[in-house]
Amino acid sequence: MTASVIRSPLLLAALVGAVILALAPSASQAQQAPAKKAHAAQTAKAGKGEKVCRVKLQYTGEVRTWICPKEVPCCVWHEINYVKCGSTITGCL
């Protein structure tokens, strides 16, 4: 009985992880500026209905700049050095 109870949360966690990865936008959707080109990061300009997202990563000190639609949040995971545009429904999940 305990083995089936332990497997259920693990299976649920694996399923949720797979869904999150499947719904995550690709790197081309979160338009990231190269970290080595500091000038390019400073001159990133958003078009109509877009916003510039900019963050300095905690562990590497790298500054990342990317463009997202205005209505979605700018999402950052410092632990894995990952940035992306969120979703109006799920936020940064």
C-alpha positions in Angstrom: 0.0 0.0 0.0 2.8 2.4 0.8 4.5 1.8 -2.6 1.4 2.8 -4.5 1.0 6.0 -2.4 4.6 6.9 -3.1 4.3 6.3 -6.8 1.3 8.5 -7.3 2.9 11.8 -6.2 6.0 11.0 -8.3 3.9 10.2 -11.3 1.9 13.4 -10.8 5.1 15.5 -10.5 6.6 13.9 -13.7 3.3 14.6 -15.6 3.2 18.3 -14.4 6.9 18.7 -15.4 6.3 17.3 -18.8 3.3 19.6 -19.4 5.3 22.7 -18.3 8.1 21.8 -20.7 5.7 21.2 -23.5 4.0 24.6 -23.0 7.2 26.6 -22.5 8.0 28.9 -25.4 11.1 28.1 -27.5 14.2 30.3 -27.4 13.1 32.0 -30.6 10.0 33.4 -28.9 11.9 34.9 -26.0 14.2 37.0 -28.1 17.4 37.0 -26.0 20.2 39.4 -26.7 23.8 38.0 -26.6 25.4 38.6 -23.2 28.8 39.5 -24.8 27.3 42.4 -26.7 26.5 44.9 -23.9 25.8 47.6 -26.4 23.1 45.4 -28.1 21.5 44.8 -24.8 21.2 48.5 -24.1 19.7 49.3 -27.5 16.9 46.7 -27.5 13.7 48.4 -28.4 10.2 47.1 -28.1 7.8 47.5 -30.9 4.1 48.3 -30.6 2.5 46.0 -28.0 5.9 44.8 -26.7 8.1 45.5 -23.7 11.8 45.1 -23.0 12.7 42.7 -20.2 16.1 43.0 -18.7 17.7 41.1 -15.7 21.1 40.6 -14.2 21.5 36.9 -13.4 22.4 36.3 -9.8 25.0 33.6 -10.2 26.8 34.6 -13.3 26.3 38.4 -13.3 25.3 38.2 -17.0 22.7 40.7 -18.1 20.0 39.2 -20.3 17.6 41.3 -22.4 14.6 40.0 -24.3 11.3 41.2 -25.8 7.9 40.1 -24.6 4.3 41.1 -25.3 3.1 43.8 -22.9 0.3 41.7 -21.4 2.6 38.8 -20.3 5.2 38.8 -17.4 8.9 38.6 -17.9 10.0 35.4 -16.2 13.5 34.6 -14.8 14.8 31.5 -13.1 18.2 32.5 -11.6 19.0 28.9 -10.5 19.2 27.6 -14.1 20.1 30.9 -15.9 16.8 30.8 -17.9 14.6 33.7 -19.0 11.3 33.6 -21.0 8.1 35.4 -21.6 5.3 34.1 -19.3 1.6 33.5 -20.0 -1.5 35.6 -19.2 -3.1 32.4 -17.8 -0.3 30.6 -15.9 2.1 33.6 -15.2 5.6 32.3 -15.0 4.8 28.6 -14.5 
